[in-house]
Amino acid sequence: MAGGQAACVMTVGPETDFPVILGAYDAAADWIQKNGHEMAEPPREIWHSRLGRNVEPKMEIVWLFK
């Protein structure tokens, strides 16, 4: 992933499930556009928990902008 400024949204538990997760993507995209920026490349998902374990899922949407 290239470096730069990014809009980030953290999701936890059921917020990481589809289709609920789409709201996090929308929030990042809306923030970028409302603040006069453009998306620099596709968003990334960064998982802060291991899937399949008995832990609450935690995932971050990272969307670089210019």
PDB file with SEQRES, HELIX, SHEET and CRYST1 records, atoms N, CA, C and O in Angstrom:
SEQRES   1 A   66  MET ALA GLY GLY GLN ALA ALA CYS VAL MET THR VAL GLY          
SEQRES   2 A   66  PRO GLU THR ASP PHE PRO VAL ILE LEU GLY ALA TYR ASP          
SEQRES   3 A   66  ALA ALA ALA ASP TRP ILE GLN LYS ASN GLY HIS GLU MET          
SEQRES   4 A   66  ALA GLU PRO PRO ARG GLU ILE TRP HIS SER ARG LEU GLY          
SEQRES   5 A   66  ARG ASN VAL GLU PRO LYS MET GLU ILE VAL TRP LEU PHE          
SEQRES   6 A   66  LYS                                                          
HELIX    1 AA1 GLY A   13  THR A   16  5                                   4    
HELIX    2 AA2 LEU A   22  LYS A   34  1                                  13    
SHEET    1 AA1 3 ALA A   6  VAL A  12  0                                        
SHEET    2 AA1 3 LYS A  58  LEU A  64 -1                                        
SHEET    3 AA1 3 ARG A  44  TRP A  47 -1                                        
CRYST1    1.000    1.000    1.000  90.00  90.00  90.00 P 1           1          
ATOM      1  N   MET A   1       0.845  -1.172   0.000  1.00  0.00           N  
ATOM      2  CA  MET A   1       0.000   0.000   0.000  1.00  0.00           C  
ATOM      3  C   MET A   1       0.890   1.236   0.000  1.00  0.00           C  
ATOM      4  O   MET A   1       1.832   1.350   0.785  1.00  0.00           O  
ATOM      5  N   ALA A   2       0.575   2.127  -0.874  1.00  0.00           N  
ATOM      6  CA  ALA A   2       1.297   3.394  -0.924  1.00  0.00           C  
ATOM      7  C   ALA A   2       1.001   4.207   0.333  1.00  0.00           C  
ATOM      8  O   ALA A   2      -0.041   4.030   0.964  1.00  0.00           O  
ATOM      9  N   GLY A   3       1.900   5.078   0.682  1.00  0.00           N  
ATOM     10  CA  GLY A   3       1.686   5.944   1.833  1.00  0.00           C  
ATOM     11  C   GLY A   3       0.878   7.169   1.448  1.00  0.00           C  
ATOM     12  O   GLY A   3       0.608   7.405   0.270  1.00  0.00           O  
ATOM     13  N   GLY A   4       0.500   7.935   2.433  1.00  0.00           N  
ATOM     14  CA  GLY A   4      -0.237   9.170   2.181  1.00  0.00           C  
ATOM     15  C   GLY A   4      -1.335   9.368   3.196  1.00  0.00           C  
ATOM     16  O   GLY A   4      -1.407   8.656   4.198  1.00  0.00           O  
ATOM     17  N   GLN A   5      -2.185  10.330   2.936  1.00  0.00           N  
ATOM     18  CA  GLN A   5      -3.307  10.609   3.822  1.00  0.00           C  
ATOM     19  C   GLN A   5      -4.407   9.596   3.565  1.00  0.00           C  
ATOM     20  O   GLN A   5      -4.632   9.178   2.429  1.00  0.00           O  
ATOM     21  N   ALA A   6      -5.091   9.207   4.637  1.00  0.00           N  
ATOM     22  CA  ALA A   6      -6.136   8.198   4.500  1.00  0.00           C  
ATOM     23  C   ALA A   6      -7.305   8.499   5.427  1.00  0.00           C  
ATOM     24  O   ALA A   6      -7.133   9.017   6.530  1.00  0.00           O  
ATOM     25  N   ALA A   7      -8.482   8.167   4.955  1.00  0.00           N  
ATOM     26  CA  ALA A   7      -9.678   8.157   5.796  1.00  0.00           C  
ATOM     27  C   ALA A   7      -9.781   6.740   6.353  1.00  0.00           C  
ATOM     28  O   ALA A   7      -9.688   5.767   5.605  1.00  0.00           O  
ATOM     29  N   CYS A   8      -9.974   6.624   7.665  1.00  0.00           N  
ATOM     30  CA  CYS A   8     -10.016   5.313   8.311  1.00  0.00           C  
ATOM     31  C   CYS A   8     -11.292   5.177   9.130  1.00  0.00           C  
ATOM     32  O   CYS A   8     -11.730   6.120   9.789  1.00  0.00           O  
ATOM     33  N   VAL A   9     -11.873   3.996   9.075  1.00  0.00           N  
ATOM     34  CA  VAL A   9     -13.071   3.693   9.854  1.00  0.00           C  
ATOM     35  C   VAL A   9     -12.848   2.334  10.515  1.00  0.00           C  
ATOM     36  O   VAL A   9     -12.596   1.343   9.829  1.00  0.00           O  
ATOM     37  N   MET A  10     -12.941   2.284  11.849  1.00  0.00           N  
ATOM     38  CA  MET A  10     -12.775   1.038  12.596  1.00  0.00           C  
ATOM     39  C   MET A  10     -14.140   0.387  12.794  1.00  0.00           C  
ATOM     40  O   MET A  10     -15.109   1.059  13.147  1.00  0.00           O  
ATOM     41  N   THR A  11     -14.213  -0.918  12.566  1.00  0.00           N  
ATOM     42  CA  THR A  11     -15.444  -1.671  12.795  1.00  0.00           C  
ATOM     43  C   THR A  11     -15.145  -2.803  13.765  1.00  0.00           C  
ATOM     44  O   THR A  11     -14.041  -3.348  13.782  1.00  0.00           O  
ATOM     45  N   VAL A  12     -16.146  -3.152  14.577  1.00  0.00           N  
ATOM     46  CA  VAL A  12     -15.972  -4.180  15.597  1.00  0.00           C  
ATOM     47  C   VAL A  12     -17.214  -5.062  15.625  1.00  0.00           C  
ATOM     48  O   VAL A  12     -18.336  -4.587  15.445  1.00  0.00           O  
ATOM     49  N   GLY A  13     -16.996  -6.348  15.854  1.00  0.00           N  
ATOM     50  CA  GLY A  13     -18.102  -7.285  16.014  1.00  0.00           C  
ATOM     51  C   GLY A  13     -18.995  -7.360  14.799  1.00  0.00           C  
ATOM     52  O   GLY A  13     -18.509  -7.526  13.680  1.00  0.00           O  
ATOM     53  N   PRO A  14     -20.314  -7.238  15.003  1.00  0.00           N  
ATOM     54  CA  PRO A  14     -21.259  -7.366  13.895  1.00  0.00           C  
ATOM     55  C   PRO A  14     -21.098  -6.300  12.816  1.00  0.00           C  
ATOM     56  O   PRO A  14     -21.589  -6.474  11.701  1.00  0.00           O  
ATOM     57  N   GLU A  15     -20.412  -5.192  13.133  1.00  0.00           N  
ATOM     58  CA  GLU A  15     -20.172  -4.149  12.131  1.00  0.00           C  
ATOM     59  C   GLU A  15     -19.280  -4.659  11.002  1.00  0.00           C  
ATOM     60  O   GLU A  15     -19.248  -4.061   9.926  1.00  0.00           O  
ATOM     61  N   THR A  16     -18.554  -5.758  11.232  1.00  0.00           N  
ATOM     62  CA  THR A  16     -17.653  -6.305  10.213  1.00  0.00           C  
ATOM     63  C   THR A  16     -18.377  -7.239   9.247  1.00  0.00           C  
ATOM     64  O   THR A  16     -17.801  -7.674   8.251  1.00  0.00           O  
ATOM     65  N   ASP A  17     -19.633  -7.544   9.541  1.00  0.00           N  
ATOM     66  CA  ASP A  17     -20.405  -8.470   8.703  1.00  0.00           C  
ATOM     67  C   ASP A  17     -20.996  -7.760   7.487  1.00  0.00           C  
ATOM     68  O   ASP A  17     -21.307  -6.570   7.528  1.00  0.00           O  
ATOM     69  N   PHE A  18     -21.140  -8.521   6.411  1.00  0.00           N  
ATOM     70  CA  PHE A  18     -21.837  -8.030   5.219  1.00  0.00           C  
ATOM     71  C   PHE A  18     -23.329  -8.199   5.439  1.00  0.00           C  
ATOM     72  O   PHE A  18     -23.730  -9.261   5.916  1.00  0.00           O  
ATOM     73  N   PRO A  19     -24.158  -7.255   5.134  1.00  0.00           N  
ATOM     74  CA  PRO A  19     -23.940  -6.013   4.409  1.00  0.00           C  
ATOM     75  C   PRO A  19     -23.670  -4.806   5.302  1.00  0.00           C  
ATOM     76  O   PRO A  19     -23.504  -3.696   4.796  1.00  0.00           O  
ATOM     77  N   VAL A  20     -23.622  -5.001   6.627  1.00  0.00           N  
ATOM     78  CA  VAL A  20     -23.429  -3.877   7.551  1.00  0.00           C  
ATOM     79  C   VAL A  20     -22.119  -3.144   7.264  1.00  0.00           C  
ATOM     80  O   VAL A  20     -22.057  -1.921   7.389  1.00  0.00           O  
ATOM     81  N   ILE A  21     -21.073  -3.878   6.882  1.00  0.00           N  
ATOM     82  CA  ILE A  21     -19.760  -3.288   6.637  1.00  0.00           C  
ATOM     83  C   ILE A  21     -19.798  -2.226   5.536  1.00  0.00           C  
ATOM     84  O   ILE A  21     -18.944  -1.340   5.497  1.00  0.00           O  
ATOM     85  N   LEU A  22     -20.773  -2.313   4.656  1.00  0.00           N  
ATOM     86  CA  LEU A  22     -20.878  -1.330   3.581  1.00  0.00           C  
ATOM     87  C   LEU A  22     -21.038   0.090   4.124  1.00  0.00           C  
ATOM     88  O   LEU A  22     -20.629   1.055   3.479  1.00  0.00           O  
ATOM     89  N   GLY A  23     -21.629   0.214   5.301  1.00  0.00           N  
ATOM     90  CA  GLY A  23     -21.774   1.527   5.927  1.00  0.00           C  
ATOM     91  C   GLY A  23     -20.432   2.155   6.266  1.00  0.00           C  
ATOM     92  O   GLY A  23     -20.284   3.375   6.193  1.00  0.00           O  
ATOM     93  N   ALA A  24     -19.447   1.333   6.638  1.00  0.00           N  
ATOM     94  CA  ALA A  24     -18.108   1.847   6.938  1.00  0.00           C  
ATOM     95  C   ALA A  24     -17.436   2.348   5.666  1.00  0.00           C  
ATOM     96  O   ALA A  24     -16.784   3.392   5.672  1.00  0.00           O  
ATOM     97  N   TYR A  25     -17.593   1.607   4.583  1.00  0.00           N  
ATOM     98  CA  TYR A  25     -17.044   2.060   3.297  1.00  0.00           C  
ATOM     99  C   TYR A  25     -17.703   3.367   2.883  1.00  0.00           C  
ATOM    100  O   TYR A  25     -17.024   4.288   2.429  1.00  0.00           O  
ATOM    101  N   ASP A  26     -19.019   3.456   3.036  1.00  0.00           N  
ATOM    102  CA  ASP A  26     -19.746   4.683   2.684  1.00  0.00           C  
ATOM    103  C   ASP A  26     -19.284   5.855   3.533  1.00  0.00           C  
ATOM    104  O   ASP A  26     -19.135   6.966   3.025  1.00  0.00           O  
ATOM    105  N   ALA A  27     -19.054   5.620   4.827  1.00  0.00           N  
ATOM    106  CA  ALA A  27     -18.616   6.690   5.724  1.00  0.00           C  
ATOM    107  C   ALA A  27     -17.257   7.244   5.299  1.00  0.00           C  
ATOM    108  O   ALA A  27     -17.052   8.457   5.296  1.00  0.00           O  
ATOM    109  N   ALA A  28     -16.333   6.356   4.940  1.00  0.00           N  
ATOM    110  CA  ALA A  28     -15.007   6.808   4.499  1.00  0.00           C  
ATOM    111  C   ALA A  28     -15.109   7.583   3.184  1.00  0.00           C  
ATOM    112  O   ALA A  28     -14.513   8.650   3.040  1.00  0.00           O  
ATOM    113  N   ALA A  29     -15.860   7.046   2.236  1.00  0.00           N  
ATOM    114  CA  ALA A  29     -16.015   7.713   0.929  1.00  0.00           C  
ATOM    115  C   ALA A  29     -16.706   9.067   1.089  1.00  0.00           C  
ATOM    116  O   ALA A  29     -16.299  10.048   0.466  1.00  0.00           O  
ATOM    117  N   ASP A  30     -17.743   9.125   1.915  1.00  0.00           N  
ATOM    118  CA  ASP A  30     -18.459  10.381   2.138  1.00  0.00           C  
ATOM    119  C   ASP A  30     -17.543  11.437   2.748  1.00  0.00           C  
ATOM    120  O   ASP A  30     -17.569  12.598   2.338  1.00  0.00           O  
ATOM    121  N   TRP A  31     -16.723  11.031   3.737  1.00  0.00           N  
ATOM    122  CA  TRP A  31     -15.823  11.975   4.384  1.00  0.00           C  
ATOM    123  C   TRP A  31     -14.822  12.531   3.373  1.00  0.00           C  
ATOM    124  O   TRP A  31     -14.565  13.735   3.351  1.00  0.00           O  
ATOM    125  N   ILE A  32     -14.260  11.660   2.541  1.00  0.00           N  
ATOM    126  CA  ILE A  32     -13.289  12.083   1.530  1.00  0.00           C  
ATOM    127  C   ILE A  32     -13.923  13.114   0.603  1.00  0.00           C  
ATOM    128  O   ILE A  32     -13.346  14.177   0.371  1.00  0.00           O  
ATOM    129  N   GLN A  33     -15.099  12.810   0.074  1.00  0.00           N  
ATOM    130  CA  GLN A  33     -15.750  13.699  -0.874  1.00  0.00           C  
ATOM    131  C   GLN A  33     -16.220  14.999  -0.234  1.00  0.00           C  
ATOM    132  O   GLN A  33     -16.070  16.067  -0.827  1.00  0.00           O  
ATOM    133  N   LYS A  34     -16.787  14.925   0.973  1.00  0.00           N  
ATOM    134  CA  LYS A  34     -17.293  16.127   1.637  1.00  0.00           C  
ATOM    135  C   LYS A  34     -16.180  17.085   2.033  1.00  0.00           C  
ATOM    136  O   LYS A  34     -16.427  18.274   2.235  1.00  0.00           O  
ATOM    137  N   ASN A  35     -14.954  16.579   2.146  1.00  0.00           N  
ATOM    138  CA  ASN A  35     -13.819  17.415   2.517  1.00  0.00           C  
ATOM    139  C   ASN A  35     -12.977  17.826   1.312  1.00  0.00           C  
ATOM    140  O   ASN A  35     -11.843  18.279   1.465  1.00  0.00           O  
ATOM    141  N   GLY A  36     -13.548  17.664   0.098  1.00  0.00           N  
ATOM    142  CA  GLY A  36     -12.927  18.169  -1.110  1.00  0.00           C  
ATOM    143  C   GLY A  36     -11.755  17.353  -1.635  1.00  0.00           C  
ATOM    144  O   GLY A  36     -10.915  17.875  -2.367  1.00  0.00           O  
ATOM    145  N   HIS A  37     -11.692  16.078  -1.267  1.00  0.00           N  
ATOM    146  CA  HIS A  37     -10.600  15.223  -1.730  1.00  0.00           C  
ATOM    147  C   HIS A  37     -11.118  14.220  -2.757  1.00  0.00           C  
ATOM    148  O   HIS A  37     -12.321  14.110  -2.993  1.00  0.00           O  
ATOM    149  N   GLU A  38     -10.183  13.496  -3.359  1.00  0.00           N  
ATOM    150  CA  GLU A  38     -10.506  12.423  -4.295  1.00  0.00           C  
ATOM    151  C   GLU A  38      -9.861  11.136  -3.801  1.00  0.00           C  
ATOM    152  O   GLU A  38      -8.786  11.161  -3.203  1.00  0.00           O  
ATOM    153  N   MET A  39     -10.522  10.013  -4.053  1.00  0.00           N  
ATOM    154  CA  MET A  39      -9.944   8.724  -3.696  1.00  0.00           C  
ATOM    155  C   MET A  39      -8.695   8.505  -4.536  1.00  0.00           C  
ATOM    156  O   MET A  39      -8.715   8.739  -5.745  1.00  0.00           O  
ATOM    157  N   ALA A  40      -7.607   8.058  -3.914  1.00  0.00           N  
ATOM    158  CA  ALA A  40      -6.349   7.856  -4.624  1.00  0.00           C  
ATOM    159  C   ALA A  40      -6.227   6.446  -5.186  1.00  0.00           C  
ATOM    160  O   ALA A  40      -5.607   6.242  -6.229  1.00  0.00           O  
ATOM    161  N   GLU A  41      -6.811   5.483  -4.504  1.00  0.00           N  
ATOM    162  CA  GLU A  41      -6.786   4.088  -4.942  1.00  0.00           C  
ATOM    163  C   GLU A  41      -7.878   3.338  -4.193  1.00  0.00           C  
ATOM    164  O   GLU A  41      -8.525   3.917  -3.321  1.00  0.00           O  
ATOM    165  N   PRO A  42      -8.101   2.062  -4.509  1.00  0.00           N  
ATOM    166  CA  PRO A  42      -9.172   1.322  -3.836  1.00  0.00           C  
ATOM    167  C   PRO A  42      -8.936   1.222  -2.325  1.00  0.00           C  
ATOM    168  O   PRO A  42      -7.793   1.264  -1.870  1.00  0.00           O  
ATOM    169  N   PRO A  43     -10.013   1.091  -1.554  1.00  0.00           N  
ATOM    170  CA  PRO A  43      -9.864   0.962  -0.105  1.00  0.00           C  
ATOM    171  C   PRO A  43      -9.237  -0.378   0.264  1.00  0.00           C  
ATOM    172  O   PRO A  43      -9.239  -1.323  -0.526  1.00  0.00           O  
ATOM    173  N   ARG A  44      -8.703  -0.438   1.470  1.00  0.00           N  
ATOM    174  CA  ARG A  44      -8.107  -1.665   2.000  1.00  0.00           C  
ATOM    175  C   ARG A  44      -8.807  -2.043   3.296  1.00  0.00           C  
ATOM    176  O   ARG A  44      -9.296  -1.182   4.028  1.00  0.00           O  
ATOM    177  N   GLU A  45      -8.845  -3.328   3.565  1.00  0.00           N  
ATOM    178  CA  GLU A  45      -9.320  -3.835   4.856  1.00  0.00           C  
ATOM    179  C   GLU A  45      -8.104  -4.302   5.633  1.00  0.00           C  
ATOM    180  O   GLU A  45      -7.309  -5.099   5.135  1.00  0.00           O  
ATOM    181  N   ILE A  46      -7.962  -3.808   6.851  1.00  0.00           N  
ATOM    182  CA  ILE A  46      -6.891  -4.256   7.736  1.00  0.00           C  
ATOM    183  C   ILE A  46      -7.544  -4.928   8.931  1.00  0.00           C  
ATOM    184  O   ILE A  46      -8.241  -4.285   9.716  1.00  0.00           O  
ATOM    185  N   TRP A  47      -7.315  -6.219   9.058  1.00  0.00           N  
ATOM    186  CA  TRP A  47      -7.907  -6.987  10.156  1.00  0.00           C  
ATOM    187  C   TRP A  47      -6.999  -6.921  11.370  1.00  0.00           C  
ATOM    188  O   TRP A  47      -5.801  -7.192  11.283  1.00  0.00           O  
ATOM    189  N   HIS A  48      -7.588  -6.556  12.511  1.00  0.00           N  
ATOM    190  CA  HIS A  48      -6.855  -6.455  13.765  1.00  0.00           C  
ATOM    191  C   HIS A  48      -7.173  -7.632  14.679  1.00  0.00           C  
ATOM    192  O   HIS A  48      -6.795  -7.633  15.851  1.00  0.00           O  
ATOM    193  N   SER A  49      -7.852  -8.611  14.156  1.00  0.00           N  
ATOM    194  CA  SER A  49      -8.166  -9.830  14.914  1.00  0.00           C  
ATOM    195  C   SER A  49      -8.038 -11.005  13.959  1.00  0.00           C  
ATOM    196  O   SER A  49      -8.069 -10.838  12.740  1.00  0.00           O  
ATOM    197  N   ARG A  50      -7.898 -12.174  14.517  1.00  0.00           N  
ATOM    198  CA  ARG A  50      -7.796 -13.378  13.702  1.00  0.00           C  
ATOM    199  C   ARG A  50      -9.184 -13.956  13.493  1.00  0.00           C  
ATOM    200  O   ARG A  50      -9.917 -14.204  14.451  1.00  0.00           O  
ATOM    201  N   LEU A  51      -9.535 -14.166  12.238  1.00  0.00           N  
ATOM    202  CA  LEU A  51     -10.826 -14.772  11.941  1.00  0.00           C  
ATOM    203  C   LEU A  51     -10.807 -16.236  12.359  1.00  0.00           C  
ATOM    204  O   LEU A  51      -9.767 -16.892  12.303  1.00  0.00           O  
ATOM    205  N   GLY A  52     -11.949 -16.738  12.774  1.00  0.00           N  
ATOM    206  CA  GLY A  52     -12.064 -18.132  13.149  1.00  0.00           C  
ATOM    207  C   GLY A  52     -11.666 -18.415  14.586  1.00  0.00           C  
ATOM    208  O   GLY A  52     -11.738 -19.560  15.032  1.00  0.00           O  
ATOM    209  N   ARG A  53     -11.256 -17.413  15.302  1.00  0.00           N  
ATOM    210  CA  ARG A  53     -10.898 -17.568  16.719  1.00  0.00           C  
ATOM    211  C   ARG A  53     -12.071 -17.091  17.568  1.00  0.00           C  
ATOM    212  O   ARG A  53     -12.995 -16.455  17.060  1.00  0.00           O  
ATOM    213  N   ASN A  54     -12.033 -17.394  18.829  1.00  0.00           N  
ATOM    214  CA  ASN A  54     -13.098 -16.966  19.738  1.00  0.00           C  
ATOM    215  C   ASN A  54     -12.830 -15.557  20.252  1.00  0.00           C  
ATOM    216  O   ASN A  54     -12.799 -15.317  21.459  1.00  0.00           O  
ATOM    217  N   VAL A  55     -12.640 -14.641  19.327  1.00  0.00           N  
ATOM    218  CA  VAL A  55     -12.448 -13.237  19.666  1.00  0.00           C  
ATOM    219  C   VAL A  55     -13.396 -12.413  18.814  1.00  0.00           C  
ATOM    220  O   VAL A  55     -13.810 -12.832  17.733  1.00  0.00           O  
ATOM    221  N   GLU A  56     -13.728 -11.245  19.317  1.00  0.00           N  
ATOM    222  CA  GLU A  56     -14.604 -10.362  18.558  1.00  0.00           C  
ATOM    223  C   GLU A  56     -13.840  -9.813  17.352  1.00  0.00           C  
ATOM    224  O   GLU A  56     -12.734  -9.298  17.516  1.00  0.00           O  
ATOM    225  N   PRO A  57     -14.405  -9.910  16.142  1.00  0.00           N  
ATOM    226  CA  PRO A  57     -13.698  -9.391  14.974  1.00  0.00           C  
ATOM    227  C   PRO A  57     -13.525  -7.877  15.050  1.00  0.00           C  
ATOM    228  O   PRO A  57     -14.403  -7.155  15.522  1.00  0.00           O  
ATOM    229  N   LYS A  58     -12.382  -7.423  14.578  1.00  0.00           N  
ATOM    230  CA  LYS A  58     -12.072  -5.996  14.561  1.00  0.00           C  
ATOM    231  C   LYS A  58     -11.349  -5.720  13.247  1.00  0.00           C  
ATOM    232  O   LYS A  58     -10.316  -6.325  12.964  1.00  0.00           O  
ATOM    233  N   MET A  59     -11.897  -4.801  12.442  1.00  0.00           N  
ATOM    234  CA  MET A  59     -11.355  -4.535  11.120  1.00  0.00           C  
ATOM    235  C   MET A  59     -11.434  -3.045  10.815  1.00  0.00           C  
ATOM    236  O   MET A  59     -12.380  -2.365  11.211  1.00  0.00           O  
ATOM    237  N   GLU A  60     -10.426  -2.551  10.104  1.00  0.00           N  
ATOM    238  CA  GLU A  60     -10.343  -1.133   9.770  1.00  0.00           C  
ATOM    239  C   GLU A  60     -10.386  -0.962   8.255  1.00  0.00           C  
ATOM    240  O   GLU A  60      -9.680  -1.655   7.521  1.00  0.00           O  
ATOM    241  N   ILE A  61     -11.218  -0.036   7.799  1.00  0.00           N  
ATOM    242  CA  ILE A  61     -11.235   0.362   6.402  1.00  0.00           C  
ATOM    243  C   ILE A  61     -10.249   1.531   6.273  1.00  0.00           C  
ATOM    244  O   ILE A  61     -10.333   2.506   7.019  1.00  0.00           O  
ATOM    245  N   VAL A  62      -9.327   1.424   5.330  1.00  0.00           N  
ATOM    246  CA  VAL A  62      -8.347   2.479   5.082  1.00  0.00           C  
ATOM    247  C   VAL A  62      -8.454   2.867   3.616  1.00  0.00           C  
ATOM    248  O   VAL A  62      -8.263   2.037   2.727  1.00  0.00           O  
ATOM    249  N   TRP A  63      -8.763   4.138   3.373  1.00  0.00           N  
ATOM    250  CA  TRP A  63      -8.965   4.614   2.003  1.00  0.00           C  
ATOM    251  C   TRP A  63      -8.075   5.835   1.767  1.00  0.00           C  
ATOM    252  O   TRP A  63      -8.336   6.914   2.298  1.00  0.00           O  
ATOM    253  N   LEU A  64      -7.025   5.656   0.967  1.00  0.00           N  
ATOM    254  CA  LEU A  64      -6.121   6.753   0.661  1.00  0.00           C  
ATOM    255  C   LEU A  64      -6.815   7.799  -0.207  1.00  0.00           C  
ATOM    256  O   LEU A  64      -7.627   7.471  -1.071  1.00  0.00           O  
ATOM    257  N   PHE A  65      -6.479   9.062   0.041  1.00  0.00           N  
ATOM    258  CA  PHE A  65      -7.065  10.134  -0.759  1.00  0.00           C  
ATOM    259  C   PHE A  65      -6.007  11.151  -1.133  1.00  0.00           C  
ATOM    260  O   PHE A  65      -4.934  11.207  -0.532  1.00  0.00           O  
ATOM    261  N   LYS A  66      -6.329  11.957  -2.140  1.00  0.00           N  
ATOM    262  CA  LYS A  66      -5.436  13.033  -2.563  1.00  0.00           C  
ATOM    263  C   LYS A  66      -6.182  14.341  -2.622  1.00  0.00           C  
ATOM    264  O   LYS A  66      -5.597  15.370  -2.961  1.00  0.00           O  
TER     265      LYS A  66                                                      
END                                                                             
